[in-house]
């Protein structure tokens, strides 16, 4: 496999995802600009899933889910509407993140 092509695909897709999640965040929270802390956390999550799945540890998905649930339980907000928006954003963000990581693993196995 040509590692440089693969790394290039990863970097470009992470940049696209950063802007995509930023746009979605602006819709849900009316935030402006890029949140670099969230971008870094999302990238680290996808790298964790990539490493785990490439090394045949599918149970890492369960571990990942437990970590995400534990962090979600700490979210407190008195506004039901805002909480519903947060839940939708949270669910969609995590599903997209896991799908992207699975896509990375697919590319890893399919690229020469």
C-alpha positions, 0 to 999 in steps of 0.5 A: 500500500502506498502509505502517502496516498492513504495519509493524504486521503486521511488528512483531506477527509479530516479537513472536510469533516472539520468544515462539515461538523463546523457547518452543522454546529452553526445550524444547531448552536449558531456558533461561528468559526471552527472549534479546534478542540472539538476537531482534535477530539474527533480526529483522535476518536477516528484514529483510535477506531482506525487503529482498533479496527485495523488490528481486529479489535471490533470490541473497541466499538463497544469501549468507544460507545461506553466512553461516549455515553459516560461523557454524554451523561455529564451534559446538563442543560435546563432547556429541553429544546437545546438538549434535543438539538444537542442529542441530535447533533451528538448522535449524528456526529458520532455515527458519522465519526464511526462510519468515517473510521470504518471507511478508513479501515476499508481503504487501508485494506483495499489500497495496494 
